[in-house]
Amino acid sequence: MAVSESMIQDVVKEVLAKMQIQEPAAGMHGVFPTMEEAIAAAKESQKIVRNLTLDQREQIISKIRQRTHENAELIARMGVDETGMGNVGDKILKHHLVADKVPGTEDITTEAVSGDRGLTLVEMGPFGVIGAITPTTNPSETVLCNTMGMLAGGNTVVFNPHPAAIKTSIFAIDMVNRCSIEAGGPDNIACTVENPTLESSNIMMKSPDIQLLVATGGPGVVTAVLSSGKRAIGAGAGNPPALVDETANVRKAAQDIVNGCTFDNNLPCIAEKEIVCVDSVCDELMDDMINEQNCYLASKEVQDRLIRTVMDEKGRLNRKCVGRSAKVLLSMVGVEVPDSIRCIVFEGPKEHPLIATELMMPILGVVRVKDFDEAVETAVWLEHGNRHSAHIHSLNVEHITRYARAMDTAILVKNGPSYAALGFGGESICTFTIASRTGEGLTSAKTFTKKRRCVMQDYLCIR
Ligand code: NAD
């Protein structure tokens, strides 16, 4: 029987309706009334996981890959329905990407040193139970990629998801536990609390049973985990500039930048948030974005209305605007455009609030600069020292090298859309936890392991 769009929507409605009943966790695997219970369950489960063979862990991960493919549309719709952010088509792609490209146990390798005095192995072991905090912007994607990597490393995980994305996060947590059981593993490889709060997060951060914290979100949460006194991985905010110099293939740059910026309505932290363009090609770039890439050129008046709508007077974002399409954002300021409009563009100084702020909306301010030197200086300023992501369109390798050194970011995409860094049209693994602030970069199974040295004196060197 062919599955129609309306049938899928009915299933989503049914799942959401079930999850809105008095007891949201009823029947959901891994979901507990209190954080203490969630941690206790993950601790018990980790005792089993640490004794699973690599092959058994891999079987669970394979099942998660399969189920993520099968449920990609369902979870994508659920995420958009619950958070109001992003778009279903791109969220489906993100889930397929997670299923295909998040590494499993193959990511964990052993180092060996042998010589006259024997053999030393450095093996990667689990931390134990990991406490993970996840964002609204990629809720299920982050739960899935974190669980796969953490399990591959022999850990279990307790999540404190963003309350505004709790249903979607719970759905993903329930799903990975069901996959584990089906593949012969334990329940509760991933756990959470029914109603995550700052208090439940604090309990998690202080618990002696949590050995490692992983925070994916804005600056507040990263600072919180880094102040916890525990080992912590901080995947924080970005404001990635896309630099276009005079040697760039401008037509392709316009296409790549708009494609990257509009992916999931600009929610990914790596997505192009503003452009810095040298004067000699800036008119051509604007023209290509407006006429070839269906961007809307915002007048000064529309920019001012957007500023008043998307943020308050203190520069705090209006959550109702984050991850909305260009058409929706424009309609909020009284401008009606056809569905084909993908992005809002305008020229402005680097200090312009819509340029300097990490908006997570398909709004691309363009800063025109006289030459490459000024472009680099401007891009460094706009990235605000996050050292997260930066992108460049240039055919001059000296320029690319200079930019890469100056930006010093975890991710730098050259001559492509930003999402190439997530393995989407690029050679790379996928993750939705990019540890910019603490330096691990794109996290994967090996990030969630600790080094253990195993020494055999005088024997087993057969050279
Ligand atoms: P957010 O910072 O509002 O929330 C992220 C998570 O942290 C949520 O679970 C929230 O409840 C929790 N949180 C926030 N402040 C906290 C505190 N003081 N103590 C404990 N928990 C706290 O972010 P968001 O709006 O959900 O996501 C968007 C932000 O996250 C953007 O800045 C984006 O760049 C960033 N992000 C980064 C990555 C990355 O991999 N580096 C990935 C996704 C999102």
Residues whose N, C-alpha, C, O or C-beta is under 5 A from the ligand:
A	BS01	NAD	I133 T134 P135 T136 T137 N160 P161 H162 P163 S201 T216 G217 G218 G220 V221 A224 A235 G236 A237 G238 C269 F432 T433 I434
